[in-house]
Amino acid sequence: MNYTAIVIFIILAFVQGFVLITYKDTIPKPLKRWLAIFAIVMLLVAFGLMIYGFLMAANPNPS
């Protein structure tokens, strides 16, 4: 299985979270709320994909 897209998604999720934290004072308040919700969802999916990747690396053939 090719994990390139998953790795790119994980990197982008963490970069988005970092940018939101560093520029939290300059982002307008209504936009900040929706970006934060979107970042939380992306980070949760990224952590889920990392766990899935670790489990598949430990046991690539479950049958």
Rosetta constraint file for C-alpha pairs under 8 A:
AtomPair CA 3 CA 7 HARMONIC 6.17 0.50
AtomPair CA 4 CA 8 HARMONIC 6.23 0.50
AtomPair CA 5 CA 9 HARMONIC 6.15 0.50
AtomPair CA 6 CA 10 HARMONIC 6.18 0.50
AtomPair CA 6 CA 46 HARMONIC 7.96 0.50
AtomPair CA 6 CA 49 HARMONIC 7.06 0.50
AtomPair CA 7 CA 11 HARMONIC 6.20 0.50
AtomPair CA 8 CA 12 HARMONIC 6.13 0.50
AtomPair CA 9 CA 13 HARMONIC 6.07 0.50
AtomPair CA 9 CA 46 HARMONIC 6.98 0.50
AtomPair CA 10 CA 14 HARMONIC 6.34 0.50
AtomPair CA 10 CA 43 HARMONIC 7.61 0.50
AtomPair CA 10 CA 46 HARMONIC 5.04 0.50
AtomPair CA 10 CA 47 HARMONIC 7.85 0.50
AtomPair CA 10 CA 50 HARMONIC 7.96 0.50
AtomPair CA 11 CA 15 HARMONIC 6.12 0.50
AtomPair CA 12 CA 16 HARMONIC 5.99 0.50
AtomPair CA 13 CA 17 HARMONIC 6.29 0.50
AtomPair CA 13 CA 39 HARMONIC 6.75 0.50
AtomPair CA 13 CA 42 HARMONIC 5.61 0.50
AtomPair CA 13 CA 43 HARMONIC 5.63 0.50
AtomPair CA 13 CA 46 HARMONIC 6.84 0.50
AtomPair CA 14 CA 18 HARMONIC 6.14 0.50
AtomPair CA 14 CA 43 HARMONIC 6.84 0.50
AtomPair CA 15 CA 19 HARMONIC 6.11 0.50
AtomPair CA 16 CA 20 HARMONIC 6.17 0.50
AtomPair CA 16 CA 39 HARMONIC 6.63 0.50
AtomPair CA 17 CA 21 HARMONIC 6.25 0.50
AtomPair CA 17 CA 36 HARMONIC 7.99 0.50
AtomPair CA 17 CA 39 HARMONIC 5.89 0.50
AtomPair CA 17 CA 40 HARMONIC 7.98 0.50
AtomPair CA 17 CA 43 HARMONIC 7.83 0.50
AtomPair CA 18 CA 22 HARMONIC 6.16 0.50
AtomPair CA 19 CA 23 HARMONIC 5.94 0.50
AtomPair CA 20 CA 24 HARMONIC 5.55 0.50
AtomPair CA 20 CA 35 HARMONIC 7.76 0.50
AtomPair CA 20 CA 36 HARMONIC 7.37 0.50
AtomPair CA 23 CA 27 HARMONIC 6.49 0.50
AtomPair CA 24 CA 32 HARMONIC 7.50 0.50
AtomPair CA 27 CA 31 HARMONIC 6.86 0.50
AtomPair CA 27 CA 32 HARMONIC 5.87 0.50
AtomPair CA 28 CA 32 HARMONIC 5.94 0.50
AtomPair CA 29 CA 33 HARMONIC 6.58 0.50
AtomPair CA 30 CA 34 HARMONIC 7.08 0.50
AtomPair CA 31 CA 35 HARMONIC 6.13 0.50
AtomPair CA 32 CA 36 HARMONIC 5.98 0.50
AtomPair CA 33 CA 37 HARMONIC 6.31 0.50
AtomPair CA 34 CA 38 HARMONIC 6.10 0.50
AtomPair CA 35 CA 39 HARMONIC 5.97 0.50
AtomPair CA 36 CA 40 HARMONIC 6.14 0.50
AtomPair CA 37 CA 41 HARMONIC 6.32 0.50
AtomPair CA 38 CA 42 HARMONIC 6.17 0.50
AtomPair CA 39 CA 43 HARMONIC 6.03 0.50
AtomPair CA 40 CA 44 HARMONIC 6.14 0.50
AtomPair CA 41 CA 45 HARMONIC 6.22 0.50
AtomPair CA 42 CA 46 HARMONIC 6.03 0.50
AtomPair CA 43 CA 47 HARMONIC 6.12 0.50
AtomPair CA 44 CA 48 HARMONIC 6.19 0.50
AtomPair CA 45 CA 49 HARMONIC 6.11 0.50
AtomPair CA 46 CA 50 HARMONIC 6.15 0.50
AtomPair CA 47 CA 51 HARMONIC 6.24 0.50
AtomPair CA 48 CA 52 HARMONIC 6.14 0.50
AtomPair CA 49 CA 53 HARMONIC 6.01 0.50
AtomPair CA 50 CA 54 HARMONIC 6.19 0.50
AtomPair CA 51 CA 55 HARMONIC 6.16 0.50
AtomPair CA 52 CA 56 HARMONIC 6.12 0.50
AtomPair CA 53 CA 57 HARMONIC 6.03 0.50
AtomPair CA 54 CA 58 HARMONIC 6.21 0.50
AtomPair CA 55 CA 59 HARMONIC 6.22 0.50
AtomPair CA 55 CA 60 HARMONIC 7.92 0.50
AtomPair CA 56 CA 60 HARMONIC 4.83 0.50
